[in-house]
Amino acid sequence: MVIIGCSFENQVLVSIDDEKYTVADFREKIQFTPDDDSIARLEKVTTFIDQMLMVREARERGYAEDPVIQTAFEAQRKDILTRSYYEDKIINKAKVSDSETRKAYEKIIDQYHLAQIVVSEESLAQYIEGELRKGVPFDSLLQFSLDTITQGGDIGSFSAMSIPPEILEPVRKLKEGSVSDAINLGDYFYFLKLIEHKKSDTPKYEEVKENIKNNLLREKATELGDKLIDRLIKEAKIEYNPEGLEALTKPDSLITEEDLAKWVVKKYDTSYVYVSTVRDAVRRQYLRSRIEPEILIERVLVPDLLYDRASREHLDNTPKMKRRLRTVLLTLLHQKFYSDEVVDKVAVDSMEVVDYYNEHKDEYEDKELKNVYVRVKTTVRDAKIAALRQKVYDDLHTKYNPEVNQTALVRLLREEK
């Protein structure tokens, strides 16, 4: 069955001179929806053929060598390889079992109702801890708490999932009504009283199972991603130059030629980025966000490292990636040809707008032309674009006479949804 399926995907769907497009090429660019019947599917196939005719003509006119096309293709190629490498190494490897999902659910319904005393001085924390061990009631020590808002120190109920591990561990050891020893968290010391511990009846497992699984997948992907990035940064021997980083944020009045010539970051001991090449972009973002230049640079650096790795592993030579990149180029060629030969050649004269409005007044609910002018103009322009587009398609069909593989087409139209 797998062999048969792969064979169908590789069957030629349409031939335009020496260019052949397979079923897989079609699926890469256009997808059927569950609501598409045979007619809707045929229309999508026709659209695909029309677009490929534009591509063929674009190649004939040398669009593939156009600097704009080449620049756009390289940018999208880099983005696709970077994202695909990340997906392959991270997203596709993050797995969550049913037992992990169930375990997380149990933490959600595991509820702890707590009250707290919170102080900032260690000496005071030691005093309160001593008083509690003597049997002094929790409520009588609330006077020392920095929390003066909650009644009786009651901070409500929390699921085991939402409680930080350093707090959950001692809280789990408590019996209802008992109080923990001092828990140091950041700059504060907490004494937690367990008012109630129970298993909640809501939410039901089936209601939240998918959300829990997706959250766990994101957590695992983030963890795997952080490890991969740390490894790539280490392998690339990334080094920042403090003087270069400082120069990035200097005011224009203080920046010197010497500053501009300083390097900011280097990788692989051979590749340097200089202040002069990134200063404008980094400084503009820094002034807007106040995010440190090193972090701003890392946002660009990490995708570069992923792209470097993808290139070294020849990801672009895999059949799937070749097809995907080919589709990108086809799309760029089609878009430029469509823009040049259809969109940019359509102009709408104001008298055309007036004439159309006068002929279709009933469609505009008696509104004056000045109130619907833009809307009418858009309608007229869309109609002219549609007419010109169809003429271009007809001319290209006549010129290239595309050959459709009827066997592949029939199967494509009839395949199960």
Secondary structure, DSSP 4 states (H G I P E B T S, - for coil): -HHHHHHHHTSEEEEETTEEEEHHHHHHH----TT--HHHHHHHHHHHHHHHHHHHHHHHTTGGG-HHHHHHHHHHHHHHHHHHHHHHHTGGG----HHHHHHHHHHHHEEEEEEEEEES-HHHHHHHHHHHHTT--TGGGGGG-S--SSGGGEEEEEETTTS-HHHHHHHHTPPTT-B---EEETTEEEEEEEEEEEE---S-HHHHHHHHHHHHHHHHHHHHHHHHHHHHHHHTT-EE-HHHHHHHTS-TTT--HHHHTSEEEEETTTEEEEHHHHHHHHHHHHHHH---HHHHHHHHHHHHHHHHHHHHTTGGGSHHHHHHHHHHHHHHHHHHHHHHHTGGG----HHHHHHHHHHSGGGGTT--HHHHHHHHHHHHHHHHHHHHHHHHHHHHHHHH--EE-HHHHHHHHHS--
